[in-house]
Amino acid sequence: MNKESTVENVRVFVRVRPFNFLEGNSGLRQVVSVEENEAVLVTKPNTAKTYKKSYNFSKVFDISATQMDVYRTVAVPIVEKLFEGYNGTIFAYGQSGTGKTYTMIGDTLKDPQKGIIPNIFSHIFSEISVANNDMSYLVTVTYLEIYNEEVRDLLADDANKKLAIRERTDVGVYVKDLLGFTVDSMESVNDLLNRGNKNRAIGSTKLNALSSRSHAILTVAVESKNKSTNTAKFGKLNLVDLAGSERVSKSQATGERLREAGKINLSLSVLGNVISALVDQSTTHIPYRNSKLTRLLQDSLGGNSLTAMVAMVSASELDYDETINTLMYADRVKQVKNYLTVNVE
Ligand code: ADP
């Protein structure tokens, strides 16, 4: 068996959330517009002179984009490679309330509102159903949360139990005691998603915080076995709903809460540092080990993974500063290169 290697930049997309009912009725101005599907234009509010800034990405989804449009463009190229033994990661990044969870999960039961995750599973199961008889597949799911630099299993009976990160030369970095569930139908997937999402909410309330402060990582592993050649391929896909990227001061945290907030945002700021270090040619030290998130997702940035990020923004003039922060962050991410290797027969 030979190895095939390629270099691929992280593909970065932007999605603009439509105004909600309140925003729509408040007379707020929209400061974000999309040009030619790949440039996003932001106009600074309340300035005498029009100040416009434009950023280019793989694709920008305007407010009329459907869940299926986003799924097809962002996820399908990665899911197809999963069966060939490639690893993948899709990040949802952005300020709270801009549509990260909507984009990743959406409504698991109503078709037009289904997000990337349920659509990925439908895709996997339909590929398996048309595969030839020589092939057999095993699809497993894990679902964890990182909150306040603590890792919890969202699918465990006791979702409050803290889990440890370990490393072994043969398997790499992993979470000790994280449960993996085999799935073979959308019913089994929806059961797991519902259980996990409920645990995310419960855990957060107990910790006196919003789920927007936690990072959720759902990982799907697909093992494809060819019985006639006796070979197997193994691909792993991480689907990451990141904590809200807004600055802490916005939540008016003080004292203990502010210190806690600093820790809560640690994974997100280390993610930014990892991206900067990867982009900055002059440094070779990448600080993956400085946070739980970057340790677990080390391969997704600068490693062996096909990676996409969807940066979510609000179009409202009130969110101008956060929108600019998100676009600047996303602009840097697109310079990150990944080094893909896969076994070929
Ligand atoms: P986040 O996960 O970034 O905090 P959510 O996904 O919870 O944000 O989205 C906030 C609200 O906006 C939810 O009520 C969600 O249904 C709605 N929403 C987000 N994006 C869209 C969209 N593209 N179309 C319609 N509603 C959306």
Boltz pocket constraint, residues with backbone or C-beta under 6 A from the ligand:
constraints:
  - pocket:
      binder: B
      contacts: [[A, 16], [A, 17], [A, 18], [A, 20], [A, 63], [A, 65], [A, 94], [A, 95], [A, 96], [A, 97], [A, 98], [A, 99], [A, 100], [A, 101], [A, 102], [A, 103], [A, 212], [A, 244], [A, 312]]
      max_distance: 6.0
